[in-house]
């Protein structure tokens, strides 16, 4: 009796989150995971395929580089051909950039050692029409040195309760932020943050809090105090989702990409 061949396939993909209710399949609403799963089920003759991503993104949040994996019994499809097979059936706001077979123990979520996010801010006079879904307008004078002084307070290993959504389900809210900085890129002011993992709405609350403190004369010490307070009410507003991108997901062998 022959053994059934089961392969674990890794997908590297991007998506425009504008018209999605986030990554994760929900009872109602269009999701990235849901759209890809539908096509995978079709490619596997109606068999239910479980797709696991490196993490969730919220409604309206985009991804330059998301990673997911699934197990396949479809021996007739070479691993590298899943990219073309999926792209031929997926909607245009999801693109698979690479598909390949990986070790059976690879896990898109648990093996990731770092996630990198970018948040794009732009003055309304510089916001081009085709970029309105991918950047957030901001009227403040975005002083990069002051912004980076405050962002520096977020680096290191901390309890980020103050920066998590009130309904975040994680009991352990300790996370490690490897870097957090603002810089200019064309007309945009970009916030780039890299960490081992993030809580629900954590990056958007970081952005909203730093901008609130900038507007009100805050500094490194105010951000530090908000962290130490471990209370969401101490932080500022949550920035809008449309300026946020999951930029990279990094695994152990890929640390040089950081």
C-alpha positions as CSV (number, residue, x, y, z in Angstrom):
1,X,0.0,0.0,0.0
2,X,1.5,3.3,-1.0
3,X,1.7,6.2,1.4
4,X,-0.2,9.4,0.5
5,X,2.2,12.2,-0.2
6,X,1.5,15.4,1.8
7,X,3.6,18.4,1.1
8,X,3.7,21.6,3.2
9,X,3.7,24.7,0.8
10,X,4.8,28.2,1.8
11,X,3.2,31.2,0.1
12,X,4.7,34.7,0.0
13,X,2.0,37.2,-0.9
14,X,0.8,40.8,-0.9
15,X,-2.7,42.3,-0.8
16,X,-4.5,45.6,-0.9
17,X,-6.6,45.5,2.3
18,X,-9.0,48.3,1.3
19,X,-12.0,46.0,0.5
20,X,-11.2,43.3,3.0
21,X,-12.5,42.8,6.6
22,X,-9.0,41.8,7.5
23,X,-6.9,38.6,7.1
24,X,-8.8,36.1,9.1
25,X,-11.9,34.2,7.9
26,X,-15.0,35.6,9.6
27,X,-18.7,34.6,9.8
28,X,-19.5,37.3,7.3
29,X,-17.4,39.7,5.2
30,X,-14.7,39.3,2.6
31,X,-11.3,38.3,4.0
32,X,-7.9,37.6,2.5
33,X,-7.6,34.1,4.1
34,X,-11.1,33.3,2.9
35,X,-10.4,34.3,-0.7
36,X,-7.2,32.2,-0.9
37,X,-8.8,29.3,0.9
38,X,-11.7,29.2,-1.6
39,X,-9.2,28.9,-4.5
40,X,-7.1,26.3,-2.7
41,X,-10.2,24.2,-2.0
42,X,-11.0,24.3,-5.7
43,X,-7.5,23.4,-6.7
44,X,-7.7,20.3,-4.4
45,X,-11.0,19.1,-5.9
46,X,-13.2,20.5,-3.2
47,X,-11.1,19.1,-0.3
48,X,-11.0,21.5,2.6
49,X,-7.5,23.1,2.9
50,X,-6.4,24.9,6.0
51,X,-4.3,28.1,5.4
52,X,-2.3,29.5,8.2
53,X,-0.8,33.0,8.1
54,X,2.1,34.6,10.0
55,X,-0.4,36.8,11.7
56,X,-3.7,38.7,11.3
57,X,-4.2,42.2,9.8
58,X,-7.2,44.3,10.5
59,X,-9.8,45.6,8.1
60,X,-8.3,48.1,5.7
61,X,-4.7,47.1,6.5
62,X,-2.4,46.2,3.6
63,X,0.5,43.8,3.2
64,X,3.6,44.1,1.1
65,X,4.8,40.7,2.3
66,X,2.6,38.3,4.2
67,X,3.6,34.6,4.6
68,X,1.2,31.6,4.9
69,X,1.4,27.8,4.6
70,X,-0.9,24.9,3.8
71,X,-0.7,21.2,3.4
72,X,-1.3,19.8,-0.1
73,X,-2.2,16.3,-1.4
74,X,-2.4,17.6,-4.9
75,X,0.6,15.8,-6.3
76,X,-0.2,16.9,-9.9
77,X,0.7,20.5,-9.1
78,X,4.4,21.2,-8.6
79,X,5.0,23.4,-5.5
80,X,6.3,26.4,-7.6
81,X,3.2,26.2,-9.8
82,X,0.8,27.0,-7.0
83,X,1.8,30.7,-7.5
84,X,0.4,30.8,-11.1
85,X,-2.5,28.5,-10.3
86,X,-3.7,30.7,-7.5
87,X,-3.1,34.0,-9.2
88,X,-5.1,32.9,-12.2
89,X,-8.2,32.5,-9.9
90,X,-7.6,35.1,-7.2
91,X,-9.1,38.6,-7.3
92,X,-6.6,41.3,-8.3
93,X,-6.2,42.7,-4.8
94,X,-4.3,39.5,-3.7
95,X,-1.1,38.4,-5.4
96,X,1.0,35.4,-4.7
97,X,4.7,36.2,-5.3
98,X,6.2,32.8,-4.5
99,X,5.2,29.3,-3.7
100,X,7.5,26.5,-2.6
101,X,7.7,23.3,-0.7
102,X,9.1,23.6,2.8
103,X,10.0,21.3,5.7
104,X,7.0,19.6,7.2
105,X,7.6,21.3,10.5
106,X,7.7,24.8,9.0
107,X,5.0,27.1,10.6
108,X,4.2,30.5,9.1
109,X,3.2,31.9,12.5
110,X,5.3,30.2,15.1
111,X,8.6,30.2,13.2
112,X,8.5,33.9,12.5
113,X,11.1,35.7,14.5
114,X,10.3,39.2,13.5
115,X,7.5,41.2,11.9
116,X,8.1,44.6,10.3
117,X,5.3,47.2,9.8
118,X,5.2,50.5,8.0
119,X,2.8,53.4,8.5
120,X,2.5,56.2,6.0
121,X,1.6,59.7,6.9
122,X,1.2,62.6,4.4
123,X,0.2,66.2,4.4
124,X,-3.2,66.6,2.6
125,X,-1.7,69.0,0.0
126,X,0.7,66.2,-1.0
127,X,-1.7,63.3,-1.0
128,X,-2.2,62.1,-4.6
129,X,-5.7,60.7,-5.4
130,X,-4.5,57.2,-6.1
131,X,-2.8,57.0,-2.7
132,X,-5.7,58.0,-0.5
133,X,-6.3,54.3,0.5
134,X,-2.6,53.8,1.4
135,X,-1.7,56.8,3.5
136,X,-3.2,58.9,6.3
137,X,-3.4,62.7,6.0
138,X,-1.8,64.6,8.8
139,X,-1.7,68.4,9.3
140,X,0.9,68.4,12.0
141,X,4.4,69.7,11.5
142,X,6.1,66.3,11.6
143,X,9.4,67.0,13.3
144,X,11.5,63.8,12.6
145,X,14.0,64.2,15.5
146,X,11.1,64.8,18.0
147,X,9.2,61.8,16.6
148,X,12.2,59.6,16.8
149,X,12.9,60.6,20.4
150,X,9.5,59.4,21.4
151,X,9.7,56.3,19.2
152,X,12.9,55.3,21.0
153,X,10.9,54.9,24.2
154,X,9.1,52.0,22.6
155,X,12.2,49.9,21.9
156,X,13.1,47.0,24.1
157,X,11.0,44.4,25.9
158,X,8.0,45.9,27.6
159,X,4.4,45.2,28.7
160,X,2.4,46.9,25.9
161,X,-1.0,46.8,27.6
162,X,-1.3,50.6,27.1
163,X,-0.9,50.2,23.3
164,X,-3.3,47.2,22.9
165,X,-6.9,47.4,22.0
166,X,-9.2,47.0,25.0
167,X,-10.5,43.7,23.7
168,X,-7.1,42.2,22.8
169,X,-7.4,38.5,23.9
170,X,-3.7,38.0,24.7
171,X,-3.1,37.4,28.5
172,X,0.6,38.1,28.0
173,X,1.2,41.5,26.6
174,X,4.9,41.5,26.8
175,X,6.5,42.1,23.4
176,X,10.0,43.0,22.2
177,X,10.4,45.9,19.8
178,X,13.8,45.8,18.0
179,X,13.5,49.2,16.2
180,X,11.1,52.0,15.8
181,X,11.8,55.1,13.8
182,X,10.3,57.8,11.6
183,X,11.9,58.9,8.3
184,X,10.9,60.8,5.1
185,X,10.3,58.9,1.9
186,X,9.2,61.2,-1.0
187,X,6.1,63.1,0.2
188,X,5.5,60.6,3.1
189,X,6.6,60.5,6.7
190,X,7.0,56.8,7.4
191,X,7.0,55.0,10.7
192,X,8.8,51.7,10.6
193,X,8.6,49.3,13.5
194,X,10.1,45.8,13.9
195,X,9.2,43.4,16.7
196,X,8.9,39.8,17.6
197,X,5.1,40.1,17.6
198,X,2.4,42.7,18.0
199,X,-0.9,43.0,19.9
200,X,-4.2,43.9,18.4
201,X,-4.0,47.5,17.0
202,X,-0.7,48.0,18.7
203,X,1.1,49.7,15.8
204,X,-1.8,52.0,15.0
205,X,-2.0,53.0,18.7
206,X,1.8,53.7,18.7
207,X,1.4,56.1,15.8
208,X,-1.7,57.8,17.2
209,X,-0.1,58.2,20.6
210,X,3.1,59.6,19.3
211,X,1.2,62.1,17.1
212,X,-1.0,63.1,20.0
213,X,2.1,63.7,22.2
214,X,3.8,65.7,19.4
215,X,0.8,67.9,19.2
216,X,0.7,68.5,22.9
217,X,4.4,69.0,23.6
218,X,5.2,65.4,24.8
219,X,8.6,63.7,24.8
220,X,10.4,60.4,25.5
221,X,9.3,60.6,29.1
222,X,5.6,60.9,28.4
223,X,5.8,57.8,26.1
224,X,7.8,56.0,28.8
225,X,5.2,56.9,31.4
226,X,2.3,55.6,29.2
227,X,4.2,52.3,28.8
228,X,4.8,52.0,32.5
229,X,1.2,52.8,33.3
230,X,-0.1,49.6,31.6
231,X,-3.5,51.2,30.9
232,X,-5.0,51.8,27.5
233,X,-6.7,55.0,28.6
234,X,-3.3,56.6,29.1
235,X,-2.4,56.3,25.4
236,X,-3.6,58.4,22.5
237,X,-6.1,57.6,19.7
238,X,-5.7,54.6,17.3
239,X,-4.6,55.8,13.9
240,X,-6.6,54.9,10.9
241,X,-5.9,51.5,9.3
242,X,-5.4,52.7,5.7
243,X,-1.8,53.9,6.2
244,X,-0.6,50.6,7.7
245,X,1.3,47.9,5.8
246,X,2.7,44.6,7.0
247,X,6.0,45.1,5.3
248,X,8.1,41.9,6.1
249,X,7.9,38.7,8.0
250,X,11.3,37.3,8.9
251,X,12.3,33.8,9.8
252,X,15.5,32.5,11.4
253,X,17.5,32.0,8.2
254,X,16.3,35.4,6.8
255,X,17.6,37.7,9.6
256,X,19.9,39.4,7.2
257,X,16.9,40.8,5.3
258,X,16.0,42.9,8.4
